[in-house]
Amino acid sequence: RALFRGKVWNTNTKSEIFFLMLSGFGNFIGCVITGPCIRISLPGITEKANAVSQAKLAQPYLAVFLLAMLCGMLMTIAVRTFKEKDGFGKYVGIFTCVPTFILCGFEHSISNIFYLSTIGNSTGLSLLFR
């Protein structure tokens, strides 16, 4: 119920800001734990994750920032539409915004952390801090 994206635009108190920071840290830790588990379970995924990570890291920082902002805007629209509409209308945001974000290749920080942690041997996360 209390997802990061649902709260990010409605932060008014110190406890809500703390929740956002804790949520972001929890997502980071979850990716760092899940990535190696996936790598062990599906050994062939490492090459794919490496290719995706290298392509993402080769982009200019400004492009990554702008693509991440667009992702955030779309996900916020999807969440707000889901919360504020009734019936079929509540799903319109999800079924339009999520595929748009995926097809356009917008940047999603949690997905990127997952790709980097799936590479293994701490290579992925060291690439992040190059």
Residue frames relative to the residue before (quaternion, step in Angstrom):
aa qw qx qy qz dx dy dz
R 1.0000 0.0000 0.0000 0.0000 0.00 0.00 0.00
A 0.7701 0.3159 -0.1737 0.5263 3.58 0.91 -0.85
L 0.0793 0.8179 -0.5618 0.0956 3.56 0.51 1.16
F 0.6565 -0.5299 0.3763 0.3828 3.54 -1.19 0.64
R 0.7074 0.4779 -0.2786 0.4399 3.57 0.72 -1.05
G 0.6531 0.5137 -0.3193 0.4557 3.58 1.07 -0.59
K 0.7358 0.4216 -0.2171 0.4834 3.57 1.18 -0.52
V 0.5400 0.6982 -0.3904 0.2616 3.57 1.11 -0.68
W 0.7415 0.3858 -0.2393 0.4940 3.63 0.96 -0.68
N 0.7051 0.4276 -0.2563 0.5042 3.58 1.26 -0.06
T 0.3642 0.7406 -0.4875 0.2851 3.57 1.00 0.76
N 0.0166 0.8321 -0.5515 0.0572 3.55 -0.58 1.15
T 0.7721 0.3197 -0.1663 0.5234 3.58 1.11 -0.57
K 0.6577 -0.4993 0.3872 0.4101 3.54 -1.31 0.28
S 0.6442 0.5193 -0.3373 0.4490 3.60 0.99 -0.72
E 0.6425 0.5029 -0.3284 0.4759 3.62 1.06 -0.65
I 0.6259 0.5090 -0.3331 0.4880 3.59 1.05 -0.72
F 0.6264 0.5222 -0.3289 0.4761 3.59 1.01 -0.80
F 0.6320 0.5289 -0.3295 0.4607 3.59 0.97 -0.85
L 0.6545 0.5106 -0.3221 0.4551 3.61 0.90 -0.85
M 0.6638 0.4887 -0.3070 0.4757 3.59 0.93 -0.86
L 0.6532 0.5049 -0.3057 0.4743 3.58 0.97 -0.84
S 0.6397 0.5265 -0.3157 0.4625 3.57 1.01 -0.82
G 0.6573 0.5013 -0.3061 0.4721 3.60 0.94 -0.87
F 0.6543 0.5004 -0.3064 0.4771 3.57 0.97 -0.85
G 0.6436 0.5246 -0.3138 0.4606 3.59 1.01 -0.82
N 0.6349 0.5149 -0.3247 0.4759 3.58 1.03 -0.76
F 0.6327 0.5322 -0.3223 0.4611 3.57 1.00 -0.86
I 0.6793 0.4810 -0.2886 0.4731 3.59 0.83 -0.99
G 0.6343 0.5405 -0.3258 0.4465 3.58 0.97 -0.82
C 0.6677 0.4880 -0.2983 0.4765 3.58 0.98 -0.82
V 0.6578 0.5143 -0.3115 0.4537 3.56 0.96 -0.87
I 0.6713 0.4613 -0.2956 0.4993 3.61 1.10 -0.60
T 0.7017 0.4891 -0.2715 0.4412 3.58 0.89 -0.95
G 0.5918 0.6102 -0.3634 0.3812 3.62 0.97 -0.79
P 0.7074 0.4339 -0.2799 0.4827 3.62 0.72 -0.96
C 0.6103 0.5454 -0.3594 0.4483 3.62 1.04 -0.66
I 0.6556 0.4892 -0.3055 0.4874 3.58 0.98 -0.83
R 0.6306 0.5449 -0.3315 0.4421 3.59 0.99 -0.84
I 0.6650 0.4870 -0.2933 0.4844 3.58 1.00 -0.83
S 0.6990 0.4839 -0.2697 0.4522 3.59 0.93 -0.91
L 0.7915 0.1470 -0.0464 0.5914 3.57 1.04 -0.84
P 0.1911 -0.8458 0.4831 0.1214 3.62 0.36 1.19
G 0.6494 0.5479 -0.3272 0.4136 3.62 1.01 -0.64
I 0.5748 0.6260 -0.3730 0.3723 3.57 1.21 -0.35
T 0.5265 0.6595 -0.4074 0.3490 3.59 1.17 -0.48
E 0.6548 0.5103 -0.3168 0.4588 3.61 0.92 -0.86
K 0.6621 0.4971 -0.3051 0.4706 3.58 0.95 -0.86
A 0.6592 0.4996 -0.3085 0.4698 3.58 0.93 -0.88
N 0.6319 0.5262 -0.3300 0.4636 3.59 1.03 -0.74
A 0.6521 0.5093 -0.3173 0.4634 3.60 0.93 -0.86
V 0.6559 0.4984 -0.3092 0.4752 3.58 0.93 -0.88
S 0.6718 0.5111 -0.2984 0.4454 3.58 0.89 -0.94
Q 0.6587 0.5068 -0.3142 0.4589 3.58 0.90 -0.89
A 0.6484 0.5129 -0.3189 0.4636 3.59 0.97 -0.82
K 0.6690 0.4953 -0.2997 0.4661 3.58 0.95 -0.84
L 0.6926 0.4829 -0.2823 0.4555 3.59 0.95 -0.86
A 0.6179 0.5561 -0.3433 0.4372 3.59 1.21 -0.39
Q 0.5519 0.6225 -0.3930 0.3916 3.59 1.23 -0.28
P 0.5462 -0.5895 0.4670 0.3689 3.59 -1.14 0.52
Y 0.6158 -0.5904 0.3797 0.3579 3.58 -1.06 0.74
L 0.6442 0.5256 -0.3321 0.4454 3.60 0.95 -0.81
A 0.6378 0.5194 -0.3263 0.4658 3.59 1.00 -0.79
V 0.6439 0.5145 -0.3208 0.4666 3.58 0.95 -0.86
F 0.6488 0.5228 -0.3152 0.4543 3.57 0.93 -0.90
L 0.6866 0.4806 -0.2887 0.4629 3.59 0.85 -0.95
L 0.6545 0.4991 -0.3101 0.4757 3.59 0.99 -0.80
A 0.6334 0.5143 -0.3279 0.4763 3.59 1.08 -0.66
M 0.6290 0.5271 -0.3319 0.4651 3.58 1.02 -0.76
L 0.6532 0.5070 -0.3106 0.4688 3.58 0.96 -0.85
C 0.6123 0.5323 -0.3370 0.4777 3.58 1.05 -0.75
G 0.6681 0.5121 -0.2958 0.4516 3.57 0.86 -0.96
M 0.6407 0.5206 -0.3237 0.4623 3.56 1.00 -0.82
L 0.6810 0.4882 -0.2955 0.4590 3.58 0.86 -0.94
M 0.6749 0.4874 -0.3097 0.4594 3.58 0.90 -0.84
T 0.6257 0.5231 -0.3372 0.4702 3.58 1.07 -0.67
I 0.6281 0.5180 -0.3306 0.4773 3.59 0.99 -0.80
A 0.6520 0.5200 -0.3164 0.4520 3.60 0.93 -0.89
V 0.6879 0.4785 -0.2851 0.4654 3.59 0.86 -0.95
R 0.6745 0.4917 -0.3042 0.4590 3.58 0.89 -0.90
T 0.6288 0.5213 -0.3374 0.4679 3.59 0.99 -0.77
F 0.6513 0.5174 -0.3149 0.4571 3.56 0.94 -0.87
K 0.6928 0.4829 -0.2770 0.4584 3.60 0.95 -0.86
E 0.7826 0.4136 -0.1831 0.4276 3.57 0.89 -0.97
K 0.7038 0.4447 -0.2678 0.4849 3.62 1.13 -0.48
D 0.3138 -0.7241 0.5806 0.2001 3.52 -1.34 0.30
G 0.8048 0.2920 -0.2068 0.4736 3.55 -1.28 0.35
F 0.8291 -0.1684 0.1495 0.5118 3.54 -1.09 -0.79
G 0.5822 0.6306 -0.3557 0.3699 3.59 1.08 -0.71
K 0.6274 0.5558 -0.3503 0.4180 3.57 1.06 -0.62
Y 0.6914 0.4741 -0.2727 0.4721 3.60 1.20 -0.45
V 0.4816 0.6898 -0.4294 0.3283 3.59 1.23 -0.29
G 0.6533 0.5230 -0.3123 0.4496 3.58 0.94 -0.86
I 0.6571 0.5071 -0.3079 0.4650 3.55 0.98 -0.86
F 0.7462 0.4309 -0.2285 0.4532 3.57 0.80 -1.04
T 0.6869 0.4081 -0.3084 0.5163 3.59 1.22 -0.05
C 0.7217 0.4674 -0.2632 0.4376 3.60 0.83 -0.95
V 0.6731 0.5043 -0.3176 0.4378 3.60 0.85 -0.88
P 0.6843 0.4494 -0.3177 0.4784 3.66 0.78 -0.81
T 0.6089 0.5481 -0.3582 0.4478 3.61 1.05 -0.68
F 0.6539 0.5113 -0.3092 0.4640 3.58 0.91 -0.90
I 0.6788 0.4843 -0.2927 0.4680 3.59 0.93 -0.87
L 0.7083 0.4748 -0.2721 0.4460 3.59 0.78 -1.00
C 0.6885 0.4677 -0.2833 0.4764 3.59 1.06 -0.66
G 0.4280 -0.7291 0.4476 0.2915 3.59 1.24 -0.23
F 0.2380 0.7786 -0.5440 0.2030 3.58 1.07 0.66
E 0.5072 -0.6707 0.4639 0.2787 3.56 -1.18 0.62
H 0.0707 -0.7684 0.6359 0.0147 3.54 -0.99 0.92
S 0.4386 -0.7565 0.4152 0.2508 3.56 -0.37 1.25
I 0.6710 0.4915 -0.3169 0.4558 3.58 0.91 -0.83
S 0.6298 0.5154 -0.3362 0.4740 3.59 0.98 -0.75
N 0.6568 0.5175 -0.3114 0.4515 3.57 0.94 -0.87
I 0.6360 0.5080 -0.3319 0.4767 3.59 0.99 -0.77
F 0.6282 0.5315 -0.3368 0.4577 3.58 1.01 -0.77
Y 0.6479 0.5122 -0.3260 0.4600 3.62 0.88 -0.92
L 0.6873 0.4910 -0.2879 0.4513 3.57 0.87 -0.95
S 0.6892 0.4615 -0.2976 0.4727 3.59 0.98 -0.72
T 0.6068 0.5585 -0.3540 0.4412 3.60 1.20 -0.37
I 0.5457 0.6324 -0.3981 0.3793 3.60 1.14 -0.53
G 0.3378 -0.7898 0.4518 0.2411 3.56 0.99 -0.82
N 0.7945 0.3159 -0.2562 0.4510 3.52 -1.42 0.14
S 0.5496 -0.6354 0.3563 0.4089 3.57 1.21 0.61
T 0.3640 0.7387 -0.4878 0.2896 3.60 1.27 0.24
G 0.6725 0.5423 -0.3001 0.4044 3.52 0.84 -1.02
L 0.7290 0.4174 -0.2571 0.4777 3.55 0.73 -1.01
S 0.6163 0.5163 -0.3704 0.4652 3.62 1.08 -0.49
L 0.5862 0.5551 -0.3719 0.4583 3.60 1.14 -0.50
L 0.6141 0.5709 -0.3381 0.4274 3.55 1.08 -0.76
F 0.7748 0.3223 -0.1595 0.5200 3.57 1.01 -0.82
R 0.2271 0.8162 -0.5004 0.1785 3.60 1.09 0.69
